[in-house]
Amino acid sequence: MTASALDAALALQGLYVSGAFHIQPDDGLPRKDGSLVLISPAEPAFWPIFIQSPEYRDGASDPMDRWSRRIGDALAQDFGALALYPFGGAPFLPFYTWALRSGRAWASPIGFLVHDTGGLFISYRMALLVPWVAATGAGPRPCDSCTGQPCTTACPVSAFADGYDVAACKDHLRSAAGQECMGQGCAARRACPVGKGNRLPAHAAFHMGSFL
């Protein structure tokens, strides 16, 4: 199996490789060579595929995590890889650190990860430890050339004025004034010009409901 075959298999599930780095022997990972490949939703293609899944339709809890595990485990078997997930309870795996190491994601002015193509809506459904040396890429941090950095002022309750005030954010989302964020996604994330408009409102609403 090859990287191009993995790309094709991911596309069928509405996913794509959003970053990778070469494994070093002292990384503390179960595999000592090859690459760690980060997998993200390819938006907007992802949502219409996901909502046809049995996990989304069965009414049970955590449908996206269960879907991710089923898809990730199948990919790992097909490609001789090991699947790792950002959910499942403590101790959580260091996906934030892995994203930074990929060279395609950075800390944004509001603290959330920002990605070279996914912007502030980047998310990671899984990582695969693959036995080959994956192509890696690094570009300029998009925030460095972002005029006005609108993410810093877009929040209606200034939840990012001094770190991230989670309580203020959730209070807003529970109010009548917060229903735009509930239905469309976080205003600060939506203000990012990178990947703007890629996340479908139904997908954003799903995650906002899970957040509360």
C-alpha positions as CSV (number, residue, x, y, z in Angstrom):
1,M,0.0,0.0,0.0
2,T,1.2,3.5,-0.8
3,A,0.5,7.1,0.2
4,S,-1.5,7.7,-2.9
5,A,-3.7,4.6,-2.2
6,L,-4.3,6.0,1.3
7,D,-5.3,9.4,-0.1
8,A,-7.8,7.6,-2.4
9,A,-9.2,5.5,0.5
10,L,-9.5,8.6,2.7
11,A,-11.3,10.6,0.0
12,L,-14.1,7.9,-0.1
13,Q,-14.8,8.8,3.6
14,G,-14.6,12.5,3.2
15,L,-11.1,12.7,4.8
16,Y,-7.7,13.8,3.9
17,V,-4.1,13.9,5.2
18,S,-3.8,17.3,7.0
19,G,-0.2,16.9,8.1
20,A,2.6,14.4,8.8
21,F,6.0,14.0,10.3
22,H,8.7,11.4,10.3
23,I,8.9,9.3,13.5
24,Q,12.0,9.5,15.6
25,P,13.2,6.6,17.8
26,D,12.7,8.8,21.0
27,D,9.2,9.9,20.2
28,G,7.7,7.3,22.5
29,L,5.4,5.9,19.8
30,P,4.6,2.3,19.3
31,R,6.4,2.4,15.9
32,K,10.0,3.4,15.7
33,D,10.2,4.2,12.0
34,G,7.9,5.5,9.3
35,S,5.5,8.4,9.7
36,L,2.7,9.7,11.8
37,V,-0.1,10.9,9.5
38,L,-2.8,13.2,10.8
39,I,-6.3,12.7,9.3
40,S,-9.0,15.4,9.1
41,P,-12.4,16.0,7.6
42,A,-12.2,17.2,4.0
43,E,-14.8,19.9,4.2
44,P,-17.4,20.4,2.9
45,A,-17.4,16.8,1.4
46,F,-17.2,15.1,4.8
47,W,-20.6,15.9,6.4
48,P,-22.8,14.5,3.6
49,I,-20.8,11.2,3.8
50,F,-20.8,11.0,7.6
51,I,-24.6,11.5,8.0
52,Q,-25.2,8.4,5.9
53,S,-23.2,6.3,8.4
54,P,-24.9,3.8,10.8
55,E,-23.2,5.6,13.7
56,Y,-25.0,8.9,12.9
57,R,-28.3,7.2,12.3
58,D,-28.5,4.8,15.3
59,G,-29.2,7.5,17.9
60,A,-26.5,6.4,20.3
61,S,-24.0,8.7,21.9
62,D,-20.7,9.9,20.4
63,P,-21.6,9.0,16.8
64,M,-18.6,10.8,15.2
65,D,-16.1,9.2,17.6
66,R,-17.5,5.8,17.0
67,W,-17.5,6.4,13.2
68,S,-13.9,7.6,13.4
69,R,-12.8,4.5,15.3
70,R,-14.5,2.1,12.8
71,I,-13.0,3.9,9.8
72,G,-9.6,4.3,11.4
73,D,-9.3,0.7,12.5
74,A,-10.2,-0.5,9.0
75,L,-7.7,1.9,7.4
76,A,-5.0,0.7,9.8
77,Q,-5.7,-2.9,8.9
78,D,-5.6,-2.2,5.2
79,F,-2.4,-0.2,5.3
80,G,-0.4,-2.0,7.9
81,A,-0.7,1.0,10.2
82,L,-1.7,1.7,13.8
83,A,-4.6,4.0,14.4
84,L,-4.5,6.6,17.2
85,Y,-7.4,8.8,18.3
86,P,-7.8,12.2,20.1
87,F,-10.7,10.8,22.2
88,G,-11.4,7.9,24.5
89,G,-10.4,9.3,27.9
90,A,-7.3,10.2,29.7
91,P,-4.4,10.1,29.2
92,F,-5.2,11.9,25.9
93,L,-2.7,11.7,23.1
94,P,-0.9,14.9,22.2
95,F,-2.7,15.8,19.0
96,Y,-2.1,19.5,19.5
97,T,1.7,18.9,19.7
98,W,1.6,16.6,16.8
99,A,-0.3,19.2,14.7
100,L,2.4,21.8,15.5
101,R,5.1,19.3,14.6
102,S,3.5,18.7,11.2
103,G,4.5,22.2,10.1
104,R,1.0,22.8,8.8
105,A,-0.7,24.0,11.9
106,W,0.2,26.8,14.4
107,A,-1.2,28.5,17.5
108,S,-3.5,31.2,16.4
109,P,-3.9,34.6,18.1
110,I,-6.8,33.2,20.1
111,G,-4.9,30.1,21.1
112,F,-6.8,27.6,18.9
113,L,-4.9,25.7,16.2
114,V,-5.0,27.3,12.8
115,H,-4.2,25.2,9.7
116,D,-2.7,26.2,6.3
117,T,-5.9,25.1,4.5
118,G,-8.4,24.3,7.2
119,G,-8.0,27.6,9.1
120,L,-9.5,27.8,12.6
121,F,-11.9,24.9,11.8
122,I,-9.2,22.3,11.6
123,S,-9.9,19.2,13.5
124,Y,-8.3,15.8,13.7
125,R,-10.3,12.6,13.6
126,M,-7.4,10.2,13.9
127,A,-3.7,9.7,13.2
128,L,-2.1,6.7,11.5
129,L,1.3,5.4,12.2
130,V,2.3,4.2,8.7
131,P,5.3,2.1,7.7
132,W,6.5,4.5,5.0
133,V,8.1,7.9,4.9
134,A,5.2,10.3,4.3
135,A,5.5,13.5,2.4
136,T,5.7,16.4,4.7
137,G,5.1,20.1,4.0
138,A,5.5,23.3,5.8
139,G,4.3,26.8,4.8
140,P,4.1,30.2,6.3
141,R,1.7,30.7,9.3
142,P,-1.4,32.3,7.8
143,C,-1.9,34.6,10.7
144,D,1.3,36.4,10.0
145,S,-0.1,37.9,6.8
146,C,-3.7,38.2,8.0
147,T,-4.9,41.8,7.9
148,G,-6.5,42.8,11.1
149,Q,-6.6,39.3,12.5
150,P,-10.4,39.3,12.7
151,C,-10.6,36.2,14.9
152,T,-9.4,38.3,17.8
153,T,-12.5,40.6,17.8
154,A,-15.2,38.5,16.3
155,C,-16.4,36.8,19.5
156,P,-19.7,38.6,20.7
157,V,-18.7,38.2,24.4
158,S,-14.9,38.7,24.0
159,A,-14.3,35.2,25.3
160,F,-10.7,35.4,24.0
161,A,-9.7,38.7,25.5
162,D,-7.6,37.1,28.2
163,G,-7.0,33.4,27.3
164,Y,-10.2,31.5,26.6
165,D,-13.1,32.1,29.0
166,V,-15.0,28.8,28.5
167,A,-17.7,29.7,31.0
168,A,-18.5,33.0,29.2
169,C,-18.5,31.2,25.9
170,K,-21.0,28.5,27.1
171,D,-23.2,31.1,28.8
172,H,-23.5,32.9,25.5
173,L,-24.3,29.8,23.6
174,R,-27.2,29.0,26.0
175,S,-28.7,32.5,25.5
176,A,-30.9,33.7,22.7
177,A,-28.1,35.9,21.4
178,G,-25.9,32.9,21.1
179,Q,-28.0,31.0,18.6
180,E,-26.1,32.2,15.6
181,C,-22.9,30.7,17.0
182,M,-24.9,27.5,17.9
183,G,-26.3,27.2,14.3
184,Q,-23.3,28.5,12.3
185,G,-20.3,27.7,14.4
186,C,-18.0,29.8,16.6
187,A,-17.9,33.4,15.4
188,A,-14.2,33.7,16.0
189,R,-13.5,30.5,13.9
190,R,-15.8,31.8,11.2
191,A,-13.9,35.0,11.0
192,C,-10.7,33.3,9.8
193,P,-10.3,33.9,6.0
194,V,-8.5,30.5,5.6
195,G,-11.0,27.9,4.6
196,K,-13.8,30.3,5.1
197,G,-17.2,28.8,4.3
198,N,-16.0,25.2,4.0
199,R,-17.8,23.9,7.2
200,L,-21.4,23.3,6.5
201,P,-23.8,24.8,9.1
202,A,-25.2,21.4,10.0
203,H,-21.7,20.2,10.7
204,A,-20.9,23.2,12.8
205,A,-24.2,22.9,14.7
206,F,-23.4,19.2,15.5
207,H,-20.1,20.2,17.1
208,M,-21.6,23.1,19.0
209,G,-24.2,20.9,20.5
210,S,-21.5,18.4,21.5
211,F,-19.5,21.2,23.1
212,L,-22.4,22.2,25.4
